[in-house]
Structures are given as structure tokens and as C-alpha cells.
């Protein structure tokens, strides 16, 4: 990076590089020295922008929350119907993870910690916004008769998030993020049948 960048731009570059490094290493193993070297600054310069490594990861999770929610909401708005919007949100989430494979590694690493943390709070905020979006779409779909009349929106939202998490976990285990996209359409088709067909 250049030596004289605006503070916000410098911080954004540090956060971006931390997430890039998280593609192939656990956040616990990534040092501030690793991040500084990848960005092209000294550790001293890094600490002028973030006091600790946790502060970097917190900023990264805040960026993830803002970006992902914005992307998912935009995908939903562009769809012609609530059920189509669910499919668009599903695909947008898969595409986001494919583009930023370090994100799930950061989230899963943080969730393994027994104690609460500001990063976990960011994850909870993300999940709350996500569920609000899904519940709105599921409610609209039920009002328009696009899903089963007896559908439980809370359960359907939980299942939606769980399916995405399952695809992410499998891609991490296999080391093949591209496999998510290959399976996404088929998996969502099963989910769609499950919410639209009356038992």
C-alpha cells in the first residue's frame, strides 16, 4: 500500500487483507505481523489504526454484516415475487461466501470460543437482520399464497439459514468452495418444494 492513505482507506485495506489471509489460515494463527506484512506496513503503523488483533477482526465482522445484509436485501428487492426473492437471497449468500471464503472461517472460529465477545455480538446482529429479512419474505409469500398456508415461518427461516451453513461447512471440509455453487440450485429446489407443498 502507499505510505500516505486516508485513515478509513488504510483501515479498509487492513480489514480486507485480514479476511484474505483467513481464506487459508485460522484467525487464531494469523498474527498482526502477518497482516502488516501482507498490507505492506510496519506493525507500528498497523497499531495506529487498530489497537489489537481482535479490533481488526471486529472491524472485519462489522464489514461482513454491512456488506452481506446489503447484498441480500438488494437481491430480494430485485426479485419478482417473495418466493423468487428467497431463491435470490440464497444464491447471493452462496456467491458472497465464494467470493470471501475467509468469512465463514472467522465466524466459525469465533463461535468456538466459550465466552461472549464483541465479534459474537456482530454475528448475532447479522443473524437478526438476516432472519428479519427471511421472515418478511416468508410472511409475504404466505399472504400471496405462494407457500403452504400452515407454514411455520420461524422454522422455515431457521432451516434456510441452516442449509446455507451446511453448504458452507461442507465446502470448508472439502476445500472446494466452488462445490457450493454446483449444489446450490438443487438444494434450494428441495427447500422450495418443502415450503410450498402442503403435507
C-alpha angles and dihedrals in degrees: 000000000000117000097240113047127148112267095248092049092049092049091049090052092051092050092047092051092048090056091047090054090048089063090079106018139047113258088236090062096046110094129203085246090058091050094045092050092049091050092044100242135108121262087247090058090047091054091054087069102032123026094205142011089251089058089058092051091046090054089047092053091048089053091049092051094050095043098043096046090048092050094047094047091049091050091051093048092052094054121097096227140017094255091047087049090057089054091048091050090049093052093044092053092049090048091050092053091047090053093045108032091164091068099073090044089056093047096046091046092053094046090056091065111096095214125074118251141178088256091056088050089055090051090051091050089051092050092048092053090045093051091046090055093047094046090051092052094044091048092050091047091053092048089052093047094245095126135037112294091229094050115140103224094197092054092043091052091048091050092048092055091043092054092053091047090050092053090048093050093049092049090051092049093049095039089229111115090173089068089072093066092046091056100034099087094048093046094049091047089060091048091049092052089049094056098039102045119079113227 
